């Protein structure tokens, strides 16, 4: 048995001393977070590096950020990036090497550069937007129109979220007495489960929309609402799968996620984006108010048109009432004059007038004789004169 034996602690102390001598400085390291959790005020991270072509891990390491440092770095990073540290983020960390004889090797984090993460986030966002546009789905939601009478609302939100409660109160307490039917589809609106949770809620709504027929959809519009959670944790709304589902959904979608930073990809592909859940409720109320205003204006225009029509017709009737006696009198005078002319014309055809002038009329069997050929020898004829009648017999 060799005499140069070491206890495990002794050997680990030698490793610690070697590392401290060989790696005495702090270093900036690029890595992806595969795990990130907070415990006891400290932050524990698992770092990973992947092959660019195969996405296969080629390096792994643990990192820690002690409480005192973490209390300063965490809020600064979240304010700058709009989200907390979480698995999947690429980060640039300032670290130094530490080997503890009881706990092994770890990189100790002393600083985080948020601009590096922001750049990587922006690159990923642009890549997702580019892919959505190439698929031809980026603008599909904006081709839909919120219905005039949008009162049946499907809401995707956390059931106990303050934002959802504000949304309901805003709808119920509107100044115009509008009634809305709201059905909640609960979803996780914060953290790594946002994407799958919202997609599952959309699938539930879609199953109701297409069963039994698209023509009998129970919803006019969908609202995706978030409020009351950590305003920094919004990374779940910037994913390709969620964007594809929302962009291609057949019902208009309103987003009220409750943040002031640049639009999320979810906002970009939705039909309408507002900042908060209460703003989403105000939008729906205003939509009905515009419809009511249009109906009131139409009613006023119809009422005015009918009143004008009645006034015009009454004026015509009044005018006719005044003209009718005059017209009737004129008609009767013209008719009397025509009768007098006819009477004069008829008088000119009176046979008595002809007889008074010296003419006579010869009748045979009661009919006027106009041609001697009508008579035969022995026929009895009657000749009417002004002052009498002569009967004769035809000899030849």
Backbone torsions as a table, in degrees:
resi	resn	phi	psi	omega
1	UNK	NA	133.3	-177.3
2	UNK	-70.7	149.8	-177.1
3	UNK	-85.6	-20.7	-178.2
4	UNK	-87.8	66.5	177.7
5	UNK	-95.9	148.8	-179.6
6	UNK	-130.6	146.2	170.0
7	UNK	-75.7	161.3	179.4
8	UNK	-58.6	-41.2	179.6
9	UNK	-63.5	-41.6	179.2
10	UNK	-62.0	-42.7	-179.5
11	UNK	-66.0	-41.8	178.9
12	UNK	-64.7	-35.6	177.1
13	UNK	-65.7	-36.1	176.3
14	UNK	-64.3	-41.7	177.2
15	UNK	-62.2	-43.4	179.3
16	UNK	-59.3	-46.1	-179.4
17	UNK	-63.0	-40.2	179.7
18	UNK	-63.6	-44.2	179.6
19	UNK	-64.6	-43.0	-179.1
20	UNK	-64.1	-32.8	178.8
21	UNK	-77.5	-39.2	-176.2
22	UNK	-82.9	-28.6	-178.6
23	UNK	-126.2	69.1	-175.6
24	UNK	-82.6	-12.6	-172.5
25	UNK	-99.5	177.5	171.3
26	UNK	-99.7	150.0	-174.4
27	UNK	-135.8	145.9	171.9
28	UNK	-89.1	126.4	-178.2
29	UNK	-126.3	134.8	174.8
30	UNK	-93.2	132.7	-179.7
31	UNK	-160.8	167.4	173.9
32	UNK	-108.5	141.6	177.7
33	UNK	-82.0	121.2	173.4
34	UNK	-97.4	-18.2	175.7
35	UNK	-151.5	147.6	175.5
36	UNK	-155.8	118.4	-177.4
37	UNK	-143.2	151.1	-179.4
38	UNK	-111.1	135.0	179.8
39	UNK	-150.4	126.2	179.0
40	UNK	63.4	25.1	-179.2
41	UNK	85.8	-8.7	177.1
42	UNK	-96.8	158.0	177.7
43	UNK	-113.8	126.9	-179.3
44	UNK	-112.9	126.7	-175.0
45	UNK	-124.1	149.1	169.1
46	UNK	-115.2	121.1	-177.6
47	UNK	-100.1	147.9	-178.7
48	UNK	-145.4	148.1	172.1
49	UNK	-125.4	133.4	-176.6
50	UNK	-114.9	150.5	173.9
51	UNK	-65.5	133.2	-175.6
52	UNK	-62.3	-31.0	-174.1
53	UNK	-93.6	-40.0	-175.1
54	UNK	-102.5	-11.7	-177.6
55	UNK	64.1	18.5	179.3
56	UNK	-86.1	134.1	177.7
57	UNK	-60.5	132.6	178.2
58	UNK	-117.3	-8.2	178.0
59	UNK	-159.4	145.4	178.2
60	UNK	-139.8	152.2	175.4
61	UNK	-164.6	156.3	174.8
62	UNK	-96.5	149.9	177.1
63	UNK	-142.0	150.7	-179.6
64	UNK	-134.2	145.3	172.7
65	UNK	-125.3	114.6	-174.8
66	UNK	-71.3	157.1	-170.2
67	UNK	-48.5	-50.9	-175.1
68	UNK	-59.8	-40.8	178.0
69	UNK	-74.2	-40.9	-176.4
70	UNK	-63.2	-35.8	179.8
71	UNK	-63.8	-24.5	176.6
72	UNK	-90.3	-41.3	-174.6
73	UNK	-74.0	-37.7	-174.9
74	UNK	-59.3	-55.3	-178.8
75	UNK	-63.5	-35.2	179.2
76	UNK	-63.6	-44.3	-179.7
77	UNK	-64.5	-43.0	-177.1
78	UNK	-68.9	-37.9	177.0
79	UNK	-63.9	-39.8	-175.8
80	UNK	-74.3	-41.0	-173.0
81	UNK	-97.5	-18.2	-177.0
82	UNK	81.2	11.1	178.7
83	UNK	-159.6	159.1	178.9
84	UNK	-81.9	168.7	171.7
85	UNK	-64.9	134.3	179.0
86	UNK	-156.4	165.5	-179.8
87	UNK	-57.9	138.3	178.9
88	UNK	101.1	-18.2	179.0
89	UNK	-76.2	143.5	170.0
90	UNK	-95.3	134.1	-173.5
91	UNK	-133.1	157.2	172.4
92	UNK	-117.8	110.2	-173.9
93	UNK	-111.6	143.0	171.1
94	UNK	-98.2	122.3	-171.7
95	UNK	-136.5	161.8	166.9
96	UNK	-132.4	155.1	-176.1
97	UNK	-81.2	140.9	176.1
98	UNK	-143.7	130.1	175.1
99	UNK	-120.7	117.7	-179.9
100	UNK	-103.4	133.6	-174.7
101	UNK	-62.1	-22.9	-179.5
102	UNK	-98.7	-27.1	-172.5
103	UNK	-117.5	-4.1	176.3
104	UNK	86.6	-162.2	-173.2
105	UNK	-88.0	145.1	174.3
106	UNK	-159.5	151.0	171.3
107	UNK	-90.3	132.7	-179.7
108	UNK	-100.6	122.6	-175.2
109	UNK	-85.6	127.6	177.2
110	UNK	-114.0	-15.1	-179.6
111	UNK	-161.0	155.2	176.0
112	UNK	-133.7	131.7	179.0
113	UNK	-96.5	103.0	-176.7
114	UNK	-68.2	-23.8	-178.0
115	UNK	-64.3	-32.4	177.3
116	UNK	-64.0	-46.0	179.8
117	UNK	-65.9	-40.1	178.4
118	UNK	-59.6	-42.6	179.1
119	UNK	-62.7	-42.5	179.4
120	UNK	-67.6	-39.1	177.6
121	UNK	-62.5	-43.5	179.7
122	UNK	-62.6	-40.2	179.2
123	UNK	-62.8	-44.2	179.4
124	UNK	-64.1	-41.0	178.9
125	UNK	-61.6	-45.9	-179.6
126	UNK	-63.6	-35.8	178.3
127	UNK	-66.2	-41.3	177.6
128	UNK	-65.1	-44.5	179.0
129	UNK	-61.2	-43.9	178.5
130	UNK	-59.3	-43.9	-178.6
131	UNK	-66.3	-40.0	178.5
132	UNK	-62.5	-39.7	179.3
133	UNK	-69.7	-38.7	177.5
134	UNK	-64.0	-33.9	178.0
135	UNK	-75.8	-11.7	179.0
136	UNK	76.9	22.8	-176.5
137	UNK	-113.5	-6.4	-172.3
138	UNK	-58.5	-39.0	-175.1
139	UNK	-105.3	9.9	-174.8
140	UNK	-61.4	-41.8	-177.9
141	UNK	-62.6	-35.5	-177.8
142	UNK	-73.2	-9.8	173.9
143	UNK	-80.0	-12.8	176.8
144	UNK	-86.6	159.7	178.7
145	UNK	-124.8	135.2	174.6
146	UNK	-64.5	124.8	-176.6
147	UNK	-58.9	153.6	179.7
148	UNK	-59.6	-45.4	-178.7
149	UNK	-103.5	61.8	-179.1
150	UNK	-80.8	96.6	-177.4
151	UNK	-125.4	-14.9	179.7
152	UNK	-100.2	107.2	-168.2
153	UNK	-115.4	126.1	169.7
154	UNK	-96.7	128.4	-177.1
155	UNK	-117.0	129.4	172.2
156	UNK	-106.7	114.0	-177.0
157	UNK	-166.6	167.1	172.5
158	UNK	-73.0	133.6	-172.0
159	UNK	-57.9	-40.0	-176.7
160	UNK	-97.0	11.5	-175.6
161	UNK	-69.0	140.7	177.9
162	UNK	-60.8	-36.5	-179.3
163	UNK	-62.5	-39.9	178.5
164	UNK	-65.4	-41.5	177.2
165	UNK	-62.0	-41.5	177.9
166	UNK	-62.5	-40.3	179.8
167	UNK	-61.1	-47.4	-178.9
168	UNK	-63.3	-45.9	-179.7
169	UNK	-61.5	-40.2	-179.7
170	UNK	-62.5	-41.3	179.2
171	UNK	-68.1	-44.3	-175.1
172	UNK	-71.2	-30.5	-174.8
173	UNK	-100.2	23.5	-178.4
174	UNK	-66.8	153.1	-172.7
175	UNK	-76.2	-4.5	-171.7
176	UNK	-112.6	-0.7	179.7
177	UNK	74.4	18.0	178.3
178	UNK	-67.0	142.9	179.2
179	UNK	-109.1	135.3	178.7
180	UNK	-125.7	143.9	173.1
181	UNK	-105.7	116.8	-175.0
182	UNK	-117.5	131.8	174.2
183	UNK	-123.8	124.9	-178.0
184	UNK	-89.8	135.0	171.5
185	UNK	-115.8	97.0	-172.3
186	UNK	-60.2	141.8	178.6
187	UNK	-151.2	155.9	174.5
188	UNK	-80.7	125.0	-173.8
189	UNK	-113.0	18.8	-179.9
190	UNK	-154.4	137.5	176.9
191	UNK	98.3	-168.2	-172.6
192	UNK	-74.2	-14.7	-177.4
193	UNK	-92.6	3.5	-177.6
194	UNK	-56.4	-50.5	-175.2
195	UNK	-56.4	-57.3	-176.8
196	UNK	-64.0	-36.7	-177.3
197	UNK	-67.1	-44.5	179.6
198	UNK	-68.7	-39.6	178.0
199	UNK	-61.2	-41.7	177.8
200	UNK	-61.8	-40.8	178.0
201	UNK	-64.1	-41.8	177.5
202	UNK	-61.8	-38.8	179.2
203	UNK	-65.6	-36.6	176.2
204	UNK	-63.5	-44.2	179.6
205	UNK	-64.2	-41.2	-178.9
206	UNK	-63.9	-37.8	179.8
207	UNK	-64.5	-35.0	176.6
208	UNK	-74.3	-32.1	-178.0
209	UNK	-70.5	-36.6	-174.7
210	UNK	-98.2	4.6	-178.8
211	UNK	-126.5	114.5	10.0
212	UNK	-91.3	-14.6	-176.0
213	UNK	-154.0	143.7	177.0
214	UNK	-59.6	-22.9	-178.0
215	UNK	-74.1	-14.3	-178.6
216	UNK	-114.2	37.0	-179.7
217	UNK	-58.1	132.3	-178.9
218	UNK	-80.9	-1.9	-175.5
219	UNK	-129.2	143.1	175.9
220	UNK	-94.4	-30.3	-175.0
221	UNK	-157.1	155.5	177.3
222	UNK	-117.5	136.5	175.5
223	UNK	-116.4	124.0	173.6
224	UNK	-101.3	111.7	-169.2
225	UNK	-121.9	143.9	176.2
226	UNK	-145.9	132.5	178.1
227	UNK	-166.6	146.3	177.4
228	UNK	92.7	-8.5	178.2
229	UNK	-94.5	-173.1	178.2
230	UNK	-68.8	121.8	-175.9
231	UNK	-68.0	-15.5	-177.8
232	UNK	-81.5	-24.8	-171.0
233	UNK	-88.4	82.7	-175.8
234	UNK	-124.0	9.3	-174.9
235	UNK	-64.5	-28.0	-178.6
236	UNK	-65.3	-15.5	-179.3
237	UNK	-92.3	3.4	-178.6
238	UNK	-115.5	46.9	-177.8
239	UNK	-117.6	151.1	-177.9
240	UNK	-65.5	-46.7	-176.1
241	UNK	-61.3	-44.0	179.5
242	UNK	-65.2	-43.5	179.8
243	UNK	-61.0	-42.2	179.5
244	UNK	-63.0	-41.9	179.5
245	UNK	-64.6	-44.8	-179.2
246	UNK	-68.1	-45.5	-176.3
247	UNK	-59.5	-35.0	-174.6
248	UNK	-98.0	6.1	-178.9
249	UNK	-72.5	139.5	-172.4
250	UNK	-81.5	0.4	179.2
251	UNK	-116.9	139.7	179.4
252	UNK	-57.0	136.1	-178.4
253	UNK	-117.1	128.8	175.7
254	UNK	-107.0	131.1	177.1
255	UNK	-108.1	133.1	173.6
256	UNK	-136.7	76.3	-171.0
257	UNK	-84.0	-19.5	174.4
258	UNK	82.4	57.4	176.1
259	UNK	-151.3	156.6	-176.0
260	UNK	-107.1	-5.0	-178.4
261	UNK	-76.3	-173.8	-179.9
262	UNK	-55.3	153.9	-179.6
263	UNK	-55.7	140.8	170.4
264	UNK	-76.8	165.3	177.1
265	UNK	-63.3	-34.7	176.1
266	UNK	-58.4	-43.9	176.9
267	UNK	-60.3	-41.6	-174.8
268	UNK	-63.4	-36.5	-174.4
269	UNK	-94.8	-6.4	180.0
270	UNK	-76.3	168.5	178.4
271	UNK	-68.8	-45.6	-177.2
272	UNK	-143.0	135.1	179.2
273	UNK	-115.4	128.6	170.4
274	UNK	-125.0	167.4	-172.4
275	UNK	-79.4	-37.2	-170.9
276	UNK	-134.0	163.4	174.7
277	UNK	-58.9	-39.0	179.0
278	UNK	-65.4	-33.7	176.2
279	UNK	-67.1	-33.3	176.6
280	UNK	-65.5	-42.7	177.0
281	UNK	-63.2	-42.5	179.0
282	UNK	-61.6	-37.3	178.3
283	UNK	-62.3	-44.2	-179.4
284	UNK	-67.1	-39.7	177.6
285	UNK	-64.0	-45.4	-179.7
286	UNK	-63.1	-35.2	178.2
287	UNK	-60.6	-45.0	177.6
288	UNK	-68.6	-36.5	179.1
289	UNK	-62.3	-40.7	176.9
290	UNK	-62.2	-40.1	177.7
291	UNK	-63.6	-45.1	179.1
292	UNK	-60.5	-42.4	179.1
293	UNK	-62.2	-43.0	178.8
294	UNK	-63.3	-40.7	179.1
295	UNK	-66.1	-42.5	178.1
296	UNK	-61.7	-43.3	178.7
297	UNK	-63.7	-41.8	178.8
298	UNK	-64.1	-41.3	178.3
299	UNK	-61.9	-41.9	179.5
300	UNK	-64.2	-42.6	179.4
301	UNK	-64.4	-40.9	179.3
302	UNK	-65.2	-44.6	179.9
303	UNK	-61.3	-43.3	178.9
304	UNK	-63.7	-43.2	-179.9
305	UNK	-63.0	-41.4	179.8
306	UNK	-66.4	-42.8	178.9
307	UNK	-61.2	-43.1	178.4
308	UNK	-63.8	-38.8	179.5
309	UNK	-65.8	-43.4	177.7
310	UNK	-61.6	-42.5	-179.3
311	UNK	-63.0	-41.3	179.3
312	UNK	-63.9	-45.0	-178.9
313	UNK	-67.0	-37.5	177.9
314	UNK	-63.6	-40.7	178.2
315	UNK	-62.6	-39.3	178.1
316	UNK	-65.2	-41.7	178.6
317	UNK	-64.3	-43.1	177.8
318	UNK	-60.3	-40.7	179.4
319	UNK	-65.5	-41.9	179.1
320	UNK	-65.4	-38.1	179.6
321	UNK	-61.8	-34.8	178.5
322	UNK	-75.3	-37.4	-174.7
323	UNK	-81.3	-27.7	-173.3
324	UNK	-55.7	-48.2	178.8
325	UNK	-58.2	-41.9	179.3
326	UNK	-63.0	-46.9	-179.5
327	UNK	-64.1	-39.2	179.7
328	UNK	-64.4	-43.3	179.2
329	UNK	-62.4	-41.4	179.1
330	UNK	-64.8	-39.7	179.3
331	UNK	-63.5	-43.9	-179.4
332	UNK	-65.4	-40.1	178.6
333	UNK	-62.9	-43.8	179.2
334	UNK	-64.5	-40.3	179.9
335	UNK	-64.7	-41.4	178.6
336	UNK	-62.4	-41.1	179.9
337	UNK	-63.7	-40.9	178.8
338	UNK	-64.4	-38.1	177.8
339	UNK	-64.1	-38.7	178.7
340	UNK	-64.4	-39.6	178.2
341	UNK	-65.6	-40.9	179.0
342	UNK	-64.0	-39.0	179.4
343	UNK	-62.0	-42.0	178.5
344	UNK	-63.3	-42.4	179.4
345	UNK	-64.3	-39.2	179.4
346	UNK	-66.3	-37.7	179.8
347	UNK	-62.5	-31.7	-179.9
348	UNK	-67.9	-18.4	178.8
349	UNK	-98.5	8.5	-179.3
350	UNK	-70.4	121.3	-178.8
351	UNK	-59.2	-29.4	-179.2
352	UNK	-61.2	-36.1	178.4
353	UNK	-62.9	-38.9	178.3
354	UNK	-65.1	-41.5	-179.3
355	UNK	-64.4	-36.2	179.7
356	UNK	-66.6	-24.2	-179.3
357	UNK	-85.6	0.5	177.1
358	UNK	105.8	0.4	177.7
359	UNK	-83.0	161.7	175.9
360	UNK	-132.6	164.1	179.9
361	UNK	-126.7	128.1	179.8
362	UNK	-103.1	128.9	-177.8
363	UNK	-118.6	142.4	172.7
364	UNK	-132.1	119.1	-175.4
365	UNK	56.2	35.7	175.6
366	UNK	83.5	-0.1	-178.7
367	UNK	-113.7	142.4	-179.8
368	UNK	-65.3	136.0	179.3
369	UNK	-93.1	119.5	-178.8
370	UNK	-107.7	-15.5	-174.9
371	UNK	-142.2	127.4	179.9
372	UNK	-55.9	-25.0	-178.6
373	UNK	-66.4	-14.1	179.3
374	UNK	-73.5	-17.4	-172.7
375	UNK	-105.4	155.1	175.2
376	UNK	-127.3	159.8	178.5
377	UNK	-60.3	133.6	-179.7
378	UNK	95.3	-9.6	178.2
379	UNK	-70.1	140.2	176.7
380	UNK	-93.1	130.2	-179.5
381	UNK	-122.2	160.6	-179.6
382	UNK	-126.4	129.1	-179.8
383	UNK	-113.0	121.4	-179.9
384	UNK	-99.2	131.6	179.2
385	UNK	-118.2	176.7	-178.9
386	UNK	-58.5	-38.4	-171.8
387	UNK	-119.1	24.7	177.9
388	UNK	162.8	-171.5	-176.5
389	UNK	-132.7	140.4	178.4
390	UNK	-120.9	131.0	177.6
391	UNK	-104.3	138.7	-176.3
392	UNK	-141.8	161.7	175.1
393	UNK	-116.8	134.3	-176.4
394	UNK	-79.5	126.8	177.7
395	UNK	-93.4	-40.3	179.9
396	UNK	-154.7	NA	NA
